[in-house]
Amino acid sequence: MLRIMIGLASGAVVVLSLVFRQLVPVAELSEKVTPTSDPLEAVRDRSLLGVTRDVSTYPAIRAQLGDHPAIRHFPQTIPSDATDVHFYFRPDFLQGGTSLQLRLTLPREQIDQLYSQFKDQAIRQYFGGDANTHVNLPNGVPTTFFFTSGSETRSFPETYEILVLGAESRGDPDFTWNHGTTYGVAIDVSASVIVFWLEDW
């Protein structure tokens, strides 16, 4: 177990207790998933109940989250040539889950390279939609919502390709995805935008 203390600009401190596990590879991800212990069991400062969108906090949060497979695809820092940067971090509280999301607009060449890289790693692929849409598809898994859209929109437009890089269910046979971890990217190649995302609940 690795305990991480993350200081935010507000002065609040988030304490994460991470239990690192090997996530389920695609060959083992079937309709029947064996429940396991929670890989992101968090103990939070209860004074911090809101969402962090301050882009300046991202490098410190990312650095302290380390090299867990569910985090590894996030960049260590925000690239110097990135524009229109949006950040979203919601720590879990009571029955709520943790969401981490970073949206970047990058030069087209970089987007093409990232798309090729993550496409090869993906275990699921969806066009547009959100977590509720994807989990209800045949052999679907929950993904994320478009928290970094910059508007009230919470569903990805059809121009976004959502690539799931990993998924682990910690539910039970009656409710497979009652608890779990999923992570990946959403890419709009035409707009040169990539969204890195992680969900743990």
VOGU-3710 file (C-alpha; in Angstrom, 3 decimals, decimal comma):
1> mlrimiglas> 0,000/0,000/0,000  1,258/3,454/-0,914  -0,103/6,430/0,985  0,006/9,714/-0,945  -0,696/13,197/0,365  -1,684/15,711/-2,298  -1,684/19,394/-1,416  -4,022/21,610/-3,394  -3,904/25,336/-3,978  -6,816/25,776/-1,588
11> gavvvlslvf> -4,628/24,493/1,237  -6,633/21,286/1,566  -4,838/17,955/1,557  -6,110/14,798/-0,087  -4,716/11,548/1,301  -4,857/8,571/-1,045  -4,140/5,020/0,082  -3,479/3,070/-3,104  -3,412/-0,704/-3,190  -1,709/-1,554/-6,467
21> rqlvpvaels> -3,031/-4,596/-8,316  -2,630/-6,099/-11,746  -5,684/-5,077/-13,772  -7,582/-7,636/-15,811  -6,188/-8,134/-19,340  -8,653/-8,215/-22,222  -8,398/-11,973/-22,631  -9,647/-12,449/-19,070  -12,339/-9,767/-19,141  -15,560/-11,712/-19,684
31> ekvtptsdpl> -19,202/-11,411/-18,709  -18,399/-13,118/-15,415  -15,789/-11,140/-13,479  -14,420/-12,308/-10,166  -14,726/-9,656/-7,421  -11,403/-8,431/-6,034  -10,237/-5,906/-3,497  -10,462/-2,216/-4,379  -7,177/-0,984/-5,970  -7,928/2,656/-5,167
41> eavrdrsllg> -9,209/2,678/-1,610  -9,116/6,343/-0,584  -9,247/8,172/2,714  -9,957/11,836/2,116  -9,794/15,086/4,004  -13,521/15,591/4,581  -13,125/19,348/4,220  -12,462/18,772/0,512  -15,827/17,809/-0,964  -15,696/19,549/-4,320
51> vtrdvstypa> -14,089/19,221/-7,710  -10,630/20,521/-8,620  -10,345/22,126/-12,059  -7,217/24,205/-11,409  -4,792/23,204/-14,166  -1,822/24,355/-12,070  -2,444/21,501/-9,598  -2,131/18,791/-12,239  1,668/18,218/-12,227  1,788/17,732/-8,437
61> iraqlgdhpa> -1,224/15,411/-8,422  0,120/13,378/-11,341  3,618/13,083/-9,839  2,309/11,805/-6,535  0,008/9,236/-8,144  3,075/7,392/-9,383  3,355/4,666/-12,021  0,299/2,487/-11,405  -1,004/0,992/-14,706  -4,265/2,934/-14,396
71> irhfpqtips> -2,307/6,217/-14,165  0,619/5,497/-16,457  -0,983/6,776/-19,673  -1,435/10,291/-18,200  1,439/12,663/-19,101  3,743/13,569/-16,231  3,361/17,264/-17,015  1,283/19,339/-19,384  3,158/19,590/-22,710  4,464/23,074/-23,489
81> datdvhfyfr> 2,734/23,090/-26,874  -0,659/22,043/-25,479  -3,502/24,547/-25,753  -7,076/24,741/-24,460  -6,122/22,682/-21,388  -8,890/21,439/-19,080  -8,406/19,465/-15,854  -10,931/17,667/-13,652  -10,202/15,860/-10,381  -12,980/14,644/-8,114
91> pdflqggtsl> -11,850/12,745/-5,015  -14,200/10,094/-3,713  -16,427/10,812/-0,729  -18,693/8,318/1,041  -20,235/6,264/-1,799  -18,919/8,515/-4,584  -16,070/7,506/-6,871  -12,844/9,125/-8,005  -12,603/10,753/-11,446  -9,434/12,114/-13,046
101> qlrltlpreq> -9,467/13,724/-16,482  -7,116/15,895/-18,538  -8,033/17,382/-21,928  -5,386/18,781/-24,296  -5,313/20,213/-27,780  -2,006/19,192/-29,389  -0,341/19,534/-32,790  -1,874/17,114/-35,283  1,346/15,124/-35,635  1,366/14,367/-31,904
111> idqlysqfkd> -2,318/13,440/-31,926  -1,718/11,017/-34,788  1,151/9,402/-32,861  -0,866/9,111/-29,656  -3,853/7,724/-31,520  -1,720/5,024/-33,133  -0,114/4,158/-29,785  -3,321/3,906/-27,779  -5,331/2,245/-30,555  -2,946/-0,710/-30,387
121> qairqyfggd> -3,369/-0,949/-26,601  -7,160/-0,610/-26,446  -9,336/-3,448/-25,158  -12,583/-1,675/-26,076  -13,432/1,042/-28,612  -16,498/3,311/-28,722  -17,532/6,312/-30,797  -19,183/9,086/-28,805  -21,423/8,492/-25,812  -20,570/8,125/-22,134
131> anthvnlpng> -20,220/5,592/-19,329  -23,940/4,788/-19,249  -24,043/4,222/-22,998  -20,980/2,013/-23,148  -21,686/-0,259/-20,182  -25,054/-1,203/-21,699  -23,572/-2,351/-25,007  -22,897/-6,081/-25,560  -19,839/-7,006/-23,480  -19,566/-3,300/-22,653
141> vpttffftsg> -17,616/-1,683/-19,856  -18,237/1,665/-18,120  -15,992/4,465/-19,329  -16,353/8,091/-18,259  -18,338/11,282/-18,796  -17,052/14,352/-20,629  -16,163/16,305/-17,480  -13,660/18,498/-19,360  -16,009/19,533/-22,165  -15,975/23,144/-20,992
151> setrsfpety> -19,771/23,162/-21,062  -22,723/21,323/-19,539  -22,209/18,498/-22,039  -21,397/15,210/-20,304  -21,510/12,903/-23,303  -18,760/12,720/-25,935  -19,720/13,757/-29,490  -19,482/11,114/-32,215  -16,220/12,670/-33,399  -14,504/11,292/-30,273
161> eilvlgaesr> -13,177/7,752/-30,242  -13,138/6,421/-26,680  -10,392/3,847/-26,197  -10,509/1,734/-23,036  -6,975/0,741/-22,022  -7,861/-1,238/-18,897  -10,860/-2,376/-16,877  -11,323/-4,271/-13,625  -14,635/-5,143/-12,048  -14,921/-5,525/-8,282
171> gdpdftwnhg> -18,667/-6,141/-8,292  -20,563/-9,391/-7,897  -22,420/-11,725/-10,289  -25,673/-9,796/-9,814  -24,080/-6,373/-10,417  -20,762/-6,814/-12,198  -19,818/-3,131/-12,305  -21,037/-2,090/-8,875  -17,392/-1,299/-8,090  -14,415/-1,145/-10,397
181> ttygvaidvs> -11,674/0,746/-12,205  -11,537/1,728/-15,868  -9,148/4,022/-17,699  -8,212/5,166/-21,167  -8,296/8,067/-23,604  -10,841/9,785/-25,826  -9,471/11,260/-29,053  -10,982/13,599/-31,622  -8,406/13,381/-34,398  -10,131/15,998/-36,564
191> asvivfwled> -9,924/18,578/-33,753  -6,458/17,443/-32,507  -7,868/16,839/-29,010  -7,088/14,064/-26,538  -8,748/13,400/-23,183  -6,931/11,196/-20,668  -9,329/9,636/-18,151  -9,517/7,401/-15,087  -12,581/6,249/-13,146  -12,506/4,352/-9,854
201> w> -15,627/3,660/-7,793
//
